[in-house]
Amino acid sequence: MEWPVKNRHLPISPNYGQSDAGLHPVPEPTLEVVAGDRVVYDEGKEVVVSSPGAGESTIVSPSSPSDLTSATTPGKTHIKPFDGHYDGQHHYHHHGMEDDGKIVVTNSNNDKQPWYRKPVFLAGLIVLAVVIILAAVLGGVFGSRSRNNSSSPDSSSGSTTTTTASAAPSSTPTSIAANSPMGVSGWKNGDDNNLYVAYQAADNSLRYSKATASGSQTDFTWGEPKTLKPESTLGKNAGLTMSVSVDQSNDANSQIQLSLLYINSTSYINGLTYVTGGQAEAKGFTTSDINQQPFKVAENSTLSAYWPFMLYQNTSGVVHALWYESETPYVPYSLSATAASKSNLAVVPVSRNVTKISGKGFWAIFYQNQSGKIMASPDPAFWDEKRADDLVTIVSTWNSTFPDITLPIGSSFTAFSLARGDNDKVNTFLLYQDGSDIKQAWINNDNGWQISSPKLLQGADRGTHIGCVTPAVWKSDRTFSEKLLAEESDISKCYFQKGGKLIEVRLEGKDWVDSKEISIP
């Protein structure tokens, strides 16, 4: 996954002098692992610097910025996240993966050759002739079946290390797995509307479906599900998430890029990226650079992403935020929020503006604590020494009015945000499963959070995952105008399972409409 960053100087500024209810000051992060000259942050106490040529390591205590500088690549000053200097540009790094970085994508339908039967029209033939003709026909049928089966590739038989794209059809399609994890993302660009849903199939394969619409259409056209063959397989019911950014790697024009992250069967974060236009579009999903990073997560960790953030639990259960950074790829920072094992995670913007979201603390996270209570934490990293007044108001309102929602640990929930009119405020919705019904908590004014039980969210499968679309944002560049967080629209949709089927609903105000089944064979 390549998340755009350029010329970031990223010191996190923990506000040790403030004590806001529900929030935790973030300690200065320290380095944990070095692979080559790559530095990975965690909550360790030392900096380990590897010298690839010498085959030895140096231990440096990060007591000062100069120590951190000396611990990184010679001649470069190590830069740390969260200071608001992000310029909105996405600088995509291939790391030597050109065409050989493709990921196998297969259609779900099996395009078998038709059978051919020879009808018998003549009557009165002797019994021996009839037997001979029937034998010939049956032999042709079984032979045709055999040839088709031998020439139709099996979507689950490809090597898990292949990175070469293929357009071959998959084997017999399987349905979405019960309570499958889901990654959901979408964006509006002019009259083009795009929705993506990634999920785990019953055969444990990774699949996705894409829907498109033009103009003000609310009835999207869904394409056939496709199967991805990443270099590592998914864990059973593993974490899965998607986000949208802008790629500027090769073409004269920048392109919209879709990123998919998942937890593999050995509990490491893996990813795929898809540049949706220009020269790179034909490559389809390609292996993400994150596969080269040793990000091991807690057992049963989930994932949640809204660019430029991605949340996971590290092996100690602490919630970490990860994002792409150009000189030190994938720097994770502890948010000092310890979630319960199996807790779901959610991340949302609390501003329309990408600069404020990515550099000024206007984002929020949700997680379950050890008692099963859902915690809502705006500005979870204590972004600045002094918060902007409008962010102070958001934090105060959330902390004082967020409802007490306590559920069995591991209960399903997700969150999304939409713009509130033409100002910079947003409406945020939290959908959570209570019994067989999905309820919602939301804030769409300055008075605080409310709770309701929408009719169309009732009767969901117990344990279903819930996926919702927060529209993508990006900064203006050589191709795109600035994209602010969109208001409620035709892509304001959520997904969950009911009766084993994938159900889509659309938000209208604070109610849900247009419930329909998404066809997945």
Secondary structure as GFF3:
##gff-version 3
##sequence-region A 1 521
A	DSSP	beta_strand	30	35	.	.	.	ID=ss1
A	DSSP	beta_strand	38	42	.	.	.	ID=ss2
A	DSSP	beta_strand	47	51	.	.	.	ID=ss3
A	DSSP	beta_strand	56	60	.	.	.	ID=ss4
A	DSSP	alpha_helix	65	71	.	.	.	ID=ss5
A	DSSP	three_ten_helix	99	101	.	.	.	ID=ss6
A	DSSP	beta_strand	104	107	.	.	.	ID=ss7
A	DSSP	alpha_helix	127	151	.	.	.	ID=ss8
A	DSSP	beta_strand	182	189	.	.	.	ID=ss9
A	DSSP	beta_strand	192	200	.	.	.	ID=ss10
A	DSSP	beta_strand	206	214	.	.	.	ID=ss11
A	DSSP	beta_strand	221	222	.	.	.	ID=ss12
A	DSSP	beta_strand	226	229	.	.	.	ID=ss13
A	DSSP	beta_strand	240	247	.	.	.	ID=ss14
A	DSSP	beta_strand	255	263	.	.	.	ID=ss15
A	DSSP	beta_strand	269	275	.	.	.	ID=ss16
A	DSSP	three_ten_helix	279	283	.	.	.	ID=ss17
A	DSSP	beta_strand	286	287	.	.	.	ID=ss18
A	DSSP	three_ten_helix	289	292	.	.	.	ID=ss19
A	DSSP	beta_strand	304	306	.	.	.	ID=ss20
A	DSSP	beta_strand	309	313	.	.	.	ID=ss21
A	DSSP	beta_strand	318	322	.	.	.	ID=ss22
A	DSSP	beta_strand	333	338	.	.	.	ID=ss23
A	DSSP	beta_strand	345	349	.	.	.	ID=ss24
A	DSSP	alpha_helix	354	359	.	.	.	ID=ss25
A	DSSP	beta_strand	363	368	.	.	.	ID=ss26
A	DSSP	beta_strand	374	378	.	.	.	ID=ss27
A	DSSP	alpha_helix	389	401	.	.	.	ID=ss28
A	DSSP	beta_strand	413	419	.	.	.	ID=ss29
A	DSSP	beta_strand	426	434	.	.	.	ID=ss30
A	DSSP	beta_strand	437	443	.	.	.	ID=ss31
A	DSSP	beta_strand	450	452	.	.	.	ID=ss32
A	DSSP	three_ten_helix	455	457	.	.	.	ID=ss33
A	DSSP	beta_strand	467	468	.	.	.	ID=ss34
A	DSSP	beta_strand	493	498	.	.	.	ID=ss35
A	DSSP	beta_strand	501	508	.	.	.	ID=ss36
A	DSSP	beta_strand	511	518	.	.	.	ID=ss37
###
